[in-house]
Amino acid sequence: MEMDTQPHKKHHFGTSNTPSLVQHCCLITLFISTFFTTATALDYADALSKSLLYFEAQRSGRIPYNQRVTWRDHSGLTDGLEEGVDLVGGYYDAGDHVKFGLPMAFTITMLSWSAIEYRQQIEDAGELQHTLEAIKWGTDYFIKAHTSPNVLWAEVGDGDTDHYCWQRPEDMTTSRRAFKIDENNPGSDLAGETAAAMAAASIVFRKTNPHYSHLLLHHALQLFEFGDKYRGNYDESVGVVKSYYASVSGYMDELLWAATWLYKATDNKMYLHYLLSNARSFGGTGWSISEFSWDVKYAGLQLMVSKLLSEEKEKQHRDTVEQYRSKAEYYICSCLSKNNESKNNVERTPGGLLYIREWNNMQYVSTAAFLLSIYSDFLQNTNQKLKCHGGTVDHEEIHSFAKSQVDYILGSNPMKMSYLVGYGPNYPKRVHHRGASIVSYKKNKGFIGCTQGYDNWYGSQEPNPNVLVGALVGGPDGKDNFEDRRNNFMQTEACTYNTAPLVGVFAKFLHLENQKTVHDCNSLLVASFK
């Protein structure tokens, strides 16, 4: 099986001015702890590095010279040609080859949010450049797809014809027809999420690439205005998406979400006023939601708005912001099983995993781990506690629960399986993914047709010839059971928006582990001098 073999920058704990005695102490402590905890120790540095590799495996378009996932090659090089527009690039969302705009945009928003909240931790781990590249691969595509102020290309390819074929992306023979939203065919949810992604990314690139940051913000402002002025659900305008990424929650959450990110990116009071004046009518202070996903943004935006409470300048709007915060805390309390009724809490498997639904449940686990982590940080930084119906909760309890979810993903579970592909000794080997399941184009350039892929590869019991490193699969059922079969797509298919929130969380946990190691070393050093 082909795995990435190129070296990665590994995180180095401590700093260059750490006394050599402390460094030696750290090495001894690390050796001892590693020797005694090999069976249970989790390597967040490895998980972080591998999570970023996954986005390279999902690339559409012309593969760059520094591509580390070597079993992939160029694909989709004529995307948009029929419509007279350049739509080459972007990401395939999962195991097929349609470029779906809504989940792609949410993926980039979450990667950007990870980089905003945990930039220093990601940089300390030596993974900032890879994170920026993963974000830019998406935003470069959105710039192309936003061909005029009120036109955004929503999708390339269509799920129905794509699913007839089991081919490598390099061999694609399926339709690459492109679909757009415009003034006559609105899509406020898609425009809003893409605006959020561009605004969030503009913050990420502000210092390192100010010109690009300004360009992203320009597109974000236009997209928000377009989505707000011409309102409607994108799946009504782009009917082919309904069976795959229908906008069940509607577009109001995306408009609030976009306004939240634009306020964060610009500090323009116009967007704060939008959040306050539409708080009730758009559901921002009305909906109590216990999931956060590519479709439902309420919990994320409620949490972001509630953090404004800590800013002195927003005190005059405290009542509305408090209402946002109460809804954000409903989400946190529901994950912690501390709301007043069981129906208001998220179910858990016997092994302790949050369980929303059987199809690709891990997407809700990774987003929950992210929101719990940043809310834990918020409470710690502001010296506050969370009040749930089930009692008062401190930041440490929230952090511990978020960590339990991530550790479950990495192998601390009844199956003793890592659901992050390529991590640890036991992970899914038959991921539902066309490119990974067929011999690499680099090794066999002979054309593989639609039915040939199904006949020779899809039904095979053998492990995938290419390891989809860093992919977070759908995961186990409600009883912690998992079947590693390629046709078990509810459990073995992975998506970009599953992995995206983990980038920041892995970086945070790695940073805390390294802090603890240095602290333990210092304590041991002090004790040795007594």
Rosetta blueprint (number, residue, H / E / L):
1 M L
2 E E
3 M L
4 D L
5 T L
6 Q L
7 P L
8 H L
9 K L
10 K L
11 H L
12 H L
13 F L
14 G L
15 T L
16 S L
17 N L
18 T L
19 P L
20 S H
21 L H
22 V H
23 Q H
24 H H
25 C H
26 C H
27 L H
28 I H
29 T H
30 L H
31 F H
32 I H
33 S H
34 T H
35 F H
36 F H
37 T H
38 T L
39 A L
40 T L
41 A L
42 L L
43 D L
44 Y H
45 A H
46 D H
47 A H
48 L H
49 S H
50 K H
51 S H
52 L H
53 L H
54 Y H
55 F H
56 E H
57 A H
58 Q L
59 R E
60 S L
61 G E
62 R L
63 I L
64 P L
65 Y L
66 N L
67 Q L
68 R L
69 V L
70 T L
71 W L
72 R L
73 D L
74 H L
75 S E
76 G L
77 L L
78 T L
79 D L
80 G L
81 L L
82 E L
83 E L
84 G L
85 V L
86 D L
87 L L
88 V L
89 G L
90 G L
91 Y E
92 Y L
93 D L
94 A L
95 G L
96 D L
97 H L
98 V L
99 K E
100 F E
101 G H
102 L H
103 P H
104 M H
105 A H
106 F H
107 T H
108 I H
109 T H
110 M H
111 L H
112 S H
113 W H
114 S H
115 A H
116 I H
117 E H
118 Y L
119 R H
120 Q H
121 Q H
122 I H
123 E H
124 D H
125 A L
126 G L
127 E L
128 L H
129 Q H
130 H H
131 T H
132 L H
133 E H
134 A H
135 I H
136 K H
137 W H
138 G H
139 T H
140 D H
141 Y H
142 F H
143 I H
144 K H
145 A H
146 H L
147 T L
148 S E
149 P L
150 N L
151 V E
152 L E
153 W E
154 A E
155 E E
156 V E
157 G L
158 D L
159 G H
160 D H
161 T H
162 D H
163 H L
164 Y L
165 C L
166 W L
167 Q L
168 R L
169 P H
170 E H
171 D H
172 M L
173 T L
174 T L
175 S L
176 R L
177 R L
178 A E
179 F E
180 K E
181 I E
182 D L
183 E L
184 N L
185 N L
186 P L
187 G L
188 S H
189 D H
190 L H
191 A H
192 G H
193 E H
194 T H
195 A H
196 A H
197 A H
198 M H
199 A H
200 A H
201 A H
202 S H
203 I H
204 V H
205 F L
206 R L
207 K L
208 T L
209 N L
210 P H
211 H H
212 Y H
213 S H
214 H H
215 L H
216 L H
217 L H
218 H H
219 H H
220 A H
221 L H
222 Q H
223 L H
224 F H
225 E H
226 F H
227 G H
228 D H
229 K H
230 Y L
231 R L
232 G L
233 N L
234 Y H
235 D H
236 E H
237 S H
238 V L
239 G H
240 V H
241 V H
242 K H
243 S H
244 Y H
245 Y H
246 A L
247 S L
248 V L
249 S L
250 G L
251 Y L
252 M H
253 D H
254 E H
255 L H
256 L H
257 W H
258 A H
259 A H
260 T H
261 W H
262 L H
263 Y H
264 K H
265 A H
266 T H
267 D L
268 N L
269 K H
270 M H
271 Y H
272 L H
273 H H
274 Y H
275 L H
276 L H
277 S H
278 N L
279 A L
280 R L
281 S L
282 F L
283 G L
284 G L
285 T L
286 G L
287 W L
288 S L
289 I L
290 S L
291 E L
292 F L
293 S L
294 W L
295 D L
296 V L
297 K L
298 Y H
299 A H
300 G H
301 L H
302 Q H
303 L H
304 M H
305 V H
306 S H
307 K H
308 L H
309 L H
310 S H
311 E L
312 E H
313 K H
314 E H
315 K H
316 Q H
317 H H
318 R H
319 D H
320 T H
321 V H
322 E H
323 Q H
324 Y H
325 R H
326 S H
327 K H
328 A H
329 E H
330 Y H
331 Y H
332 I H
333 C H
334 S H
335 C H
336 L L
337 S L
338 K L
339 N L
340 N L
341 E L
342 S H
343 K H
344 N H
345 N L
346 V L
347 E E
348 R E
349 T L
350 P L
351 G L
352 G L
353 L L
354 L E
355 Y E
356 I L
357 R L
358 E L
359 W L
360 N L
361 N L
362 M H
363 Q H
364 Y H
365 V H
366 S H
367 T H
368 A H
369 A H
370 F H
371 L H
372 L H
373 S H
374 I H
375 Y H
376 S H
377 D H
378 F H
379 L H
380 Q H
381 N H
382 T L
383 N L
384 Q L
385 K L
386 L E
387 K E
388 C E
389 H L
390 G L
391 G E
392 T E
393 V E
394 D L
395 H H
396 E H
397 E H
398 I H
399 H H
400 S H
401 F H
402 A H
403 K H
404 S H
405 Q H
406 V H
407 D H
408 Y H
409 I H
410 L L
411 G L
412 S L
413 N L
414 P L
415 M L
416 K L
417 M L
418 S L
419 Y L
420 L E
421 V L
422 G L
423 Y L
424 G L
425 P L
426 N L
427 Y L
428 P L
429 K L
430 R L
431 V L
432 H L
433 H L
434 R H
435 G H
436 A H
437 S H
438 I L
439 V L
440 S L
441 Y L
442 K L
443 K L
444 N L
445 K L
446 G L
447 F L
448 I L
449 G L
450 C H
451 T H
452 Q H
453 G H
454 Y H
455 D H
456 N H
457 W H
458 Y H
459 G L
460 S L
461 Q L
462 E L
463 P L
464 N L
465 P L
466 N E
467 V L
468 L L
469 V L
470 G L
471 A L
472 L E
473 V E
474 G L
475 G L
476 P L
477 D L
478 G L
479 K L
480 D L
481 N L
482 F L
483 E L
484 D L
485 R L
486 R L
487 N L
488 N L
489 F H
490 M H
491 Q H
492 T H
493 E L
494 A E
495 C L
496 T H
497 Y H
498 N H
499 T H
500 A H
501 P H
502 L H
503 V H
504 G H
505 V H
506 F H
507 A H
508 K H
509 F H
510 L H
511 H H
512 L H
513 E H
514 N H
515 Q H
516 K H
517 T H
518 V H
519 H H
520 D H
521 C H
522 N H
523 S H
524 L H
525 L H
526 V H
527 A H
528 S H
529 F H
530 K L
